């Protein structure tokens, strides 16, 4: 595949300095492609100087320049599509809920890549809140994403919202590198929970000295020397 636009050894490639000009630009087009390639280079030379005046044109000591082409953005990289998911706990134990976590591959996708994807407990526990899973995901040539399904389980306990993690690794992927989004947090919402994460009003930080005045139109600045508390007033 062509990496740059050639400047052939013809008059079309000649750089012309008009009278009084001291600097000119010699442009070379670099071809942008999605193929992951090693660092490459080529040279641009000055040759065949010519002058229309009485003085003879000549090239100086610096007759060539080395051009190095790098393409880090084309290196294949695997990462999650997003870093947070929420899913409702199923209402019965007959059928688990299925959460599909999408893993993306970016850059050069012309070859096969593999990466391990697995779950880790948080406040949600495998076997009680979800089914643990660890799997090698394979990206075939041309494939840009793979789904990683996780089963969410029902239990009869009334619990606050719980979470677990899905991660890529710990071993390095094959045929790719890990991107920045290598960890996902999954929150399981229990519809039986009484209460909510929503505050009845925007919280505020106040001095303990003024705590009894919150029912009024509070505008006091915190007083030095008193503890601060964060409250929400309906």
C-alpha positions as CSV (number, residue, x, y, z in Angstrom):
1,X,0.0,0.0,0.0
2,X,1.3,3.5,-0.9
3,X,2.4,5.4,2.2
4,X,2.9,8.9,0.6
5,X,2.4,10.8,-2.6
6,X,5.6,10.6,-4.7
7,X,7.3,13.6,-6.0
8,X,8.8,12.2,-9.3
9,X,12.1,13.4,-10.7
10,X,10.3,15.7,-13.3
11,X,9.7,19.4,-13.8
12,X,6.4,19.0,-12.0
13,X,8.3,18.5,-8.8
14,X,10.5,21.6,-9.2
15,X,10.3,24.2,-6.5
16,X,10.6,27.7,-8.0
17,X,12.1,30.7,-6.0
18,X,11.0,34.0,-7.5
19,X,13.3,37.1,-7.2
20,X,13.6,38.0,-3.5
21,X,12.2,34.8,-2.1
22,X,14.4,32.9,0.4
23,X,12.0,30.2,1.7
24,X,9.7,27.8,-0.1
25,X,7.7,24.8,0.9
26,X,8.1,21.3,-0.6
27,X,4.9,19.5,0.2
28,X,4.6,15.7,0.4
29,X,1.2,14.1,0.9
30,X,1.1,11.3,3.6
31,X,-1.6,8.7,2.9
32,X,-3.9,8.0,5.9
33,X,-5.0,4.4,6.1
34,X,-6.2,2.0,8.9
35,X,-3.5,-0.6,8.5
36,X,-1.3,-1.0,11.6
37,X,2.3,-0.8,10.3
38,X,5.7,-0.4,11.9
39,X,7.5,2.9,11.9
40,X,8.5,3.7,8.3
41,X,10.6,6.4,6.7
42,X,11.5,7.9,3.3
43,X,13.8,10.6,2.1
44,X,13.2,13.9,0.2
45,X,16.2,15.0,-1.9
46,X,17.2,18.3,-3.5
47,X,18.8,17.8,-7.0
48,X,19.2,19.4,-10.4
49,X,19.3,23.0,-9.3
50,X,18.7,25.5,-12.1
51,X,18.8,29.3,-12.4
52,X,17.4,31.7,-15.0
53,X,19.9,34.5,-14.1
54,X,23.7,34.9,-14.6
55,X,24.5,33.3,-11.2
56,X,24.7,29.6,-11.2
57,X,22.3,27.8,-8.7
58,X,23.7,25.1,-6.5
59,X,22.4,22.9,-3.6
60,X,24.0,23.2,-0.2
61,X,25.4,20.6,2.2
62,X,21.9,19.6,3.4
63,X,20.6,17.8,0.3
64,X,18.2,15.4,1.9
65,X,15.8,15.1,4.8
66,X,14.4,12.0,6.4
67,X,10.7,11.7,6.9
68,X,9.5,9.3,9.6
69,X,5.9,8.0,9.5
70,X,4.3,6.8,12.7
71,X,0.7,5.6,13.1
72,X,-0.1,4.9,16.8
73,X,-3.8,5.4,16.2
74,X,-3.9,2.4,13.9
75,X,-2.7,0.0,16.5
76,X,-5.6,-2.4,17.5
77,X,-7.0,-1.5,20.9
78,X,-9.8,-3.3,22.8
79,X,-11.9,-1.5,25.5
80,X,-15.5,-1.4,26.8
81,X,-18.1,0.8,25.0
82,X,-19.1,2.4,28.3
83,X,-17.9,2.2,31.9
84,X,-21.3,2.1,33.7
85,X,-24.4,0.0,33.3
86,X,-27.6,-0.3,35.4
87,X,-30.0,-3.3,35.3
88,X,-33.1,-4.1,37.2
89,X,-33.2,-7.3,39.3
90,X,-35.6,-9.8,37.7
91,X,-39.0,-10.0,39.5
92,X,-38.9,-13.8,39.8
93,X,-36.3,-16.5,40.0
94,X,-37.7,-18.4,36.9
95,X,-35.6,-16.5,34.3
96,X,-32.5,-14.4,34.9
97,X,-32.1,-11.0,33.3
98,X,-29.4,-10.7,30.7
99,X,-27.1,-7.8,30.6
100,X,-25.0,-7.5,27.4
101,X,-21.7,-5.6,28.0
102,X,-20.2,-4.6,24.6
103,X,-16.4,-4.7,24.1
104,X,-15.0,-2.6,21.1
105,X,-12.0,-3.1,19.0
106,X,-10.6,0.0,17.4
107,X,-7.7,0.7,14.9
108,X,-6.6,-2.0,12.5
109,X,-9.2,-4.8,12.5
110,X,-7.7,-6.9,9.7
111,X,-6.3,-9.6,12.0
112,X,-7.6,-11.8,14.9
113,X,-7.5,-10.4,18.4
114,X,-8.5,-12.0,21.7
115,X,-9.0,-10.7,25.3
116,X,-10.2,-12.2,28.5
117,X,-13.4,-10.6,30.0
118,X,-14.5,-11.6,33.6
119,X,-16.7,-10.5,36.5
120,X,-15.6,-9.5,40.0
121,X,-17.7,-9.1,43.1
122,X,-18.5,-5.8,44.7
123,X,-21.4,-5.3,47.0
124,X,-23.2,-7.7,44.6
125,X,-22.1,-11.3,45.1
126,X,-21.7,-14.0,42.5
127,X,-24.2,-16.9,42.9
128,X,-26.7,-14.7,44.8
129,X,-27.0,-11.5,42.7
130,X,-25.5,-12.5,39.4
131,X,-23.7,-15.5,37.8
132,X,-19.9,-15.2,37.7
133,X,-18.3,-15.5,34.3
134,X,-14.9,-15.5,32.7
135,X,-14.4,-15.9,28.9
136,X,-11.9,-15.3,26.2
137,X,-13.5,-13.0,23.6
138,X,-12.3,-13.5,20.0
139,X,-12.5,-10.7,17.4
140,X,-12.4,-12.2,13.9
141,X,-10.8,-10.2,11.0
142,X,-13.0,-7.3,10.3
143,X,-15.0,-7.6,13.5
144,X,-15.2,-4.4,15.6
145,X,-17.2,-5.5,18.7
146,X,-18.2,-8.5,20.8
147,X,-21.0,-8.9,23.3
148,X,-20.3,-10.3,26.8
149,X,-23.6,-11.4,28.4
150,X,-24.0,-11.6,32.2
151,X,-26.9,-13.2,34.0
152,X,-28.6,-11.1,36.7
153,X,-30.3,-13.2,39.4
154,X,-33.4,-12.7,41.5
155,X,-33.4,-13.2,45.3
156,X,-36.1,-12.6,47.9
157,X,-34.0,-10.3,50.1
158,X,-34.9,-6.7,50.2
159,X,-31.6,-5.0,49.5
160,X,-30.2,-1.6,48.6
161,X,-28.9,-1.2,45.1
162,X,-25.7,-3.4,44.6
163,X,-22.9,-3.4,42.1
164,X,-20.2,-5.6,40.7
165,X,-17.5,-5.1,38.1
166,X,-16.6,-6.5,34.7
167,X,-13.0,-6.2,33.6
168,X,-10.7,-6.9,30.7
169,X,-7.5,-8.9,31.6
170,X,-5.6,-9.4,33.8
171,X,-3.4,-11.0,31.1
172,X,-2.6,-8.8,28.1
173,X,-4.8,-9.2,25.0
174,X,-3.5,-11.1,22.0
175,X,-3.2,-9.1,18.7
176,X,-4.3,-5.8,20.5
177,X,-3.6,-3.6,23.5
178,X,-6.0,-2.6,26.3
179,X,-7.6,0.8,26.0
180,X,-8.5,3.2,28.8
181,X,-12.0,1.8,29.4
182,X,-10.9,-1.6,30.8
183,X,-13.3,-1.7,33.8
184,X,-17.1,-1.5,33.9
185,X,-19.3,-1.0,37.0
186,X,-22.7,-2.7,36.9
187,X,-25.4,-1.5,39.3
188,X,-28.3,-3.9,40.1
189,X,-31.5,-1.9,40.9
190,X,-33.8,-3.7,43.4
191,X,-37.4,-2.4,42.8
192,X,-38.4,-3.6,46.2
193,X,-36.2,-1.1,48.0
194,X,-38.0,1.5,49.9
195,X,-36.4,4.9,49.4
196,X,-34.4,6.4,46.7
197,X,-31.0,7.9,45.9
198,X,-32.8,11.2,45.0
199,X,-32.5,13.9,47.6
200,X,-35.8,15.7,48.4
201,X,-33.9,19.0,47.8
202,X,-30.4,20.0,46.7
203,X,-28.0,19.3,49.6
204,X,-26.1,22.1,51.2
205,X,-23.1,22.5,53.6
206,X,-23.9,24.5,56.7
207,X,-22.3,25.3,60.0
208,X,-23.6,23.3,63.0
209,X,-24.2,26.7,64.7
210,X,-27.0,27.5,62.1
211,X,-28.5,24.0,61.9
212,X,-31.7,25.1,63.6
213,X,-32.3,27.9,61.1
214,X,-32.6,25.8,58.0
215,X,-36.5,26.1,58.0
216,X,-36.0,29.8,57.3
217,X,-34.6,31.5,54.2
218,X,-31.0,30.4,55.1
219,X,-28.3,32.6,53.8
220,X,-25.6,32.4,56.5
221,X,-22.0,31.7,55.7
222,X,-20.4,28.9,57.7
223,X,-18.9,30.2,60.9
224,X,-15.2,29.5,61.7
225,X,-14.6,27.0,64.5
226,X,-17.9,25.1,64.1
227,X,-18.2,21.7,62.5
228,X,-19.8,21.5,59.0
229,X,-22.6,19.2,58.1
230,X,-24.2,18.3,54.7
231,X,-28.0,18.3,54.8
232,X,-31.0,18.3,52.5
233,X,-34.1,20.2,53.4
234,X,-37.5,19.5,51.9
